[in-house]
């Protein structure tokens, strides 16, 4: 089995220049790997650095040191040192991301927001929109909302648009930041099913799930983040 | 994705006497890439934009551009005529104040058609048809084609300026605060339009803005300037979500939450 995502000796701290330059270490020496067809879950209490790890794996946060090796096509690329252009190419083809909150763009309809990553991946716009509609229907988003910009949607509705957007592509790596946080039971089950299908398709998934029930259903491996907590300087 | 940059800047500096306009700026811009230059007023953003777009001669440094025939040329070693041709065809320049980029006393249709004529189009019917089509794309009604931009609102003028710039199918567009001075609903419409056009046409763009929300929405990469220097550059969302330089942290933390 292949291992499309390997993280080794990853460290991250925040230096707050506006607060007198205090330095907050959040992750130290994190090492783990995610195999294809497997869902690894980052475990640990709030503030342990789970989201920071996930964001570094998407190139959204900078890392201080260490490596994040991603299989991008036939190449192995270190996200920590990759230039912006390479990271954008990796996001278009290799790494998908479902965040907790939807970043809404004024005037862009729900269906177009969902279709966007599929178009970036190379699908024709019409086909992408059709696929987007299928995803939204599956996640029980009422059809009358599809053509509306999601700015006025409820939290759960926005979250479902976000999930559809993350799951529409066939990226070999998918990062999930609490995808089921504001969903009801029926929709949570749809998401669990979708995660299962991604695994069958050979996608490597790395996620954060606070919902114990969902975590138990999807997790193949729990990565205990407290092991990567920096020793607090006295 | 092509592996050759479209525009390359190396150590571009501009001094006004002994004051710094911009100092030692280097970067590569690739086809289809949108670069935002952000910073407060007086940070050198516009000076840099003008140096890159040959509107202002830099004190030192090299700016080169890959032409349509794949040859890379030093912009400041071209003849004036070649440069002007480039600006009229392969480039666009969207000014903050539409009056600077439009001819206010000729019709909207002629404003768009003029750039086509510069390319050698002479068929009136075709020019008018293309112009009307482009006005439609920037959401200006067809019955306004014969009106002068003087009779347009600020938002319409800005959209007209964009149509005028994009009608020749440029590969690179420079924008100086394209949404400055517009109210928020008009701004949203313009941003959505720009975002769509940039995506559909695969345009490369360099956008100067002081508005970080505009940078987030439009750009892939960002350069933060202060006192003429680039203090930080990189992926737009990384710079906004995990700023490293003290000045970038100050900028990001100064955004008002709505």
Interface residues (C-beta under 8 A of the other chain):
Chain A: X14 X15 X16 X17 X18 X55 X59 X60 X61 X62 X84 X85 X87 X88 X89 X105 X106 X107 X108
Chain B: X1 X30 X33 X188 X189 X191 X192 X195 X217 X220 X221 X234 X235 X237 X238 X241 X242 X244 X245 X246 X249 X250 X253
